[in-house]
Amino acid sequence: MNDIDYMRCALELAGQSQAAGEVPVGAVVVKDGEIVGRGFNAPISRHDPSAHAEMVALRDAAQRLGNYRLVGCELFVTLEPCLMCAGAIMHARIARLVYGASDPKTGACGSVLDVFAERRLNHHTEVTGNVLAEECGALLSNFFALRRAQQKAP
């Protein structure tokens, strides 16, 4: 499998998030070509502000691998991570992050901040953005358009 294949897996998870009424973001953690962690947004249903797709996928991978350090792992997520998730990605020692759509409001990989470019930090994750960006962005745009339409309906 390649970056696009893994991002498609993350998009499938984003669909599960949307079906649950959550913002459609999905993530997978990959080690040695195998998906070892899966997650989708669930802060509303879990009553947990940290239940972003990335965090859920990191927790899943850590449990499966029996280690909070995910050395040699890659994370694929449909939306550019926020500052909270970027911090967790660094602490988990993720080797490579691949994201789909940029997030101009909370993105911490270059859109608002670029924490991964901060050389003073002790871990440096390689970042690749805009993989299937149009598909990932369209899923989010359509979700919020539908939500706005529902709020306007009598």
C-alpha positions in Angstrom: 0.0 0.0 0.0 1.1 3.6 -0.5 0.2 7.0 0.9 -3.0 7.3 -1.1 -4.2 3.8 0.0 -3.6 4.6 3.6 -5.3 8.0 3.2 -8.3 6.2 1.7 -8.5 4.1 4.9 -8.5 7.2 6.9 -11.3 8.6 4.8 -13.3 5.5 5.5 -12.9 6.2 9.2 -13.9 9.8 8.6 -17.1 8.5 7.1 -17.8 6.6 10.4 -17.2 9.8 12.3 -19.7 11.7 10.1 -22.3 8.9 10.5 -22.0 9.3 14.3 -22.7 13.1 14.0 -19.0 14.1 14.5 -16.8 16.3 12.3 -15.6 13.8 9.7 -11.9 13.2 10.4 -10.2 9.9 10.3 -6.7 8.6 11.0 -4.6 5.4 10.8 -1.2 4.6 12.3 1.0 2.4 10.1 4.1 0.4 11.1 6.1 -1.7 8.6 3.2 -1.5 6.1 0.5 -2.7 8.5 -2.2 -0.6 10.0 -1.8 -0.8 13.8 -4.1 2.0 14.9 -7.3 3.4 13.8 -9.4 6.4 14.9 -12.0 8.9 14.0 -13.3 12.1 15.7 -15.4 11.4 18.7 -15.2 14.3 21.2 -19.0 14.8 21.2 -20.0 11.2 21.7 -17.2 10.5 24.2 -17.6 13.8 26.1 -13.8 14.1 25.6 -12.2 17.2 24.1 -9.1 15.1 23.3 -10.9 12.5 21.3 -9.6 13.8 17.9 -9.1 11.2 15.2 -5.3 11.4 15.6 -5.4 10.9 19.4 -7.8 7.9 19.1 -5.5 6.3 16.5 -2.4 6.9 18.6 -4.0 5.4 21.7 -5.2 2.4 19.6 -1.7 1.9 18.2 0.0 2.3 21.6 -2.3 -0.4 23.1 -1.7 -2.8 20.2 2.0 -2.3 20.2 2.3 -2.2 24.0 4.3 1.0 24.0 3.5 4.7 24.2 6.5 5.4 21.9 5.4 4.7 18.3 8.9 4.7 16.9 9.0 3.9 13.2 5.3 4.5 12.7 3.5 6.8 10.3 0.3 8.6 10.9 -2.2 9.3 8.1 -5.0 11.8 8.9 -7.6 13.5 6.7 -7.1 16.9 8.2 -4.0 18.8 9.2 -3.5 18.2 13.0 -4.2 20.9 15.6 -1.7 21.9 18.2 -2.9 19.3 20.7 -2.6 16.5 18.2 0.8 17.7 16.9 2.1 17.6 20.5 0.9 14.0 20.9 2.4 13.1 17.6 5.8 14.4 18.7 5.6 12.8 22.2 4.7 9.4 20.5 7.8 9.8 18.3 5.8 9.3 15.1 8.4 9.2 12.3 6.2 10.6 9.5 2.9 12.4 9.4 0.8 12.5 6.2 -2.3 14.7 6.2 -5.0 15.4 3.6 -6.7 18.8 3.8 -5.1 21.9 5.4 -6.8 23.6 8.3 -6.6 27.4 8.0 -8.2 27.8 11.5 -6.3 25.4 13.7 -3.6 23.7 11.6 -0.3 23.3 13.4 1.7 22.0 10.4 2.0 25.3 8.6 -1.5 26.7 8.2 -1.6 28.6 11.5 1.6 27.4 13.3 4.3 25.0 12.2 5.4 23.2 15.3 7.1 20.5 13.3 9.5 23.1 11.9 10.6 24.2 15.4 14.2 23.0 15.5 14.5 23.6 19.3 12.1 20.7 20.0 13.7 17.3 20.6 11.7 15.2 18.1 11.3 16.0 14.4 8.5 14.3 12.5 8.6 14.4 8.7 5.5 16.0 7.4 3.8 15.5 4.0 0.6 17.4 3.3 -2.2 17.6 0.7 -2.5 13.9 0.0 -6.0 13.5 -1.4 -6.6 17.1 -0.2 -9.6 17.7 -2.4 -11.4 14.6 -1.3 -10.6 15.2 2.4 -11.6 18.9 2.1 -14.8 18.1 0.2 -15.9 15.7 2.9 -15.5 18.5 5.6 -17.0 21.2 3.4 -20.0 19.1 2.6 -20.5 18.2 6.3 -20.4 21.8 7.4 -22.6 23.0 4.6 -25.2 20.4 5.6 -24.9 21.4 9.2 -25.5 25.1 8.3 -28.5 24.2 6.2 -30.0 22.2 9.0 -29.6 25.0 11.4 -31.4 27.4 9.0 -34.3 25.0 8.4 -37.4 25.8 10.4 
